[in-house]
């Protein structure tokens, strides 16, 4: 980014509070563990 950043003192307007839409870190780690479990089970069934 080589262009200059222009700052203004304009108001932001109405601010809206939204729910947290990101999954918790715990949910993400559980999904990864479940996928690894599924993969290992598939590999065992092939043997």
C-alpha positions as CSV (number, residue, x, y, z in Angstrom):
1,X,0.0,0.0,0.0
2,X,1.7,3.1,-1.2
3,X,-1.2,5.5,-1.2
4,X,-1.7,7.9,1.7
5,X,-4.4,7.1,4.2
6,X,-7.0,9.9,4.6
7,X,-8.5,10.3,8.0
8,X,-11.8,12.1,8.6
9,X,-13.7,13.2,11.7
10,X,-17.1,12.0,10.3
11,X,-19.4,10.2,12.6
12,X,-19.7,6.4,12.2
13,X,-23.5,6.4,12.1
14,X,-25.6,3.9,14.0
15,X,-23.5,1.2,15.7
16,X,-25.0,-2.3,15.7
17,X,-24.0,-4.9,18.2
18,X,-23.9,-8.4,16.6
19,X,-23.6,-11.9,18.2
20,X,-20.3,-13.6,18.3
21,X,-20.3,-15.6,15.0
22,X,-16.9,-17.3,15.4
23,X,-16.9,-20.9,16.8
24,X,-15.2,-21.4,20.1
25,X,-11.6,-22.7,20.0
26,X,-12.8,-25.8,21.8
27,X,-15.3,-26.6,19.1
28,X,-12.6,-26.3,16.5
29,X,-10.2,-28.6,18.3
30,X,-12.9,-31.2,18.8
31,X,-13.7,-31.2,15.1
32,X,-10.0,-31.7,14.2
33,X,-9.8,-34.6,16.7
34,X,-12.9,-36.2,15.3
35,X,-11.6,-36.0,11.7
36,X,-8.3,-37.5,12.8
37,X,-10.2,-40.3,14.5
38,X,-12.3,-41.0,11.4
39,X,-9.2,-41.1,9.2
40,X,-7.4,-43.5,11.5
41,X,-10.5,-45.8,11.6
42,X,-10.6,-45.8,7.7
43,X,-7.0,-46.7,7.6
44,X,-7.5,-49.6,10.0
45,X,-10.5,-50.9,8.0
46,X,-8.3,-51.0,4.8
47,X,-5.7,-53.2,6.5
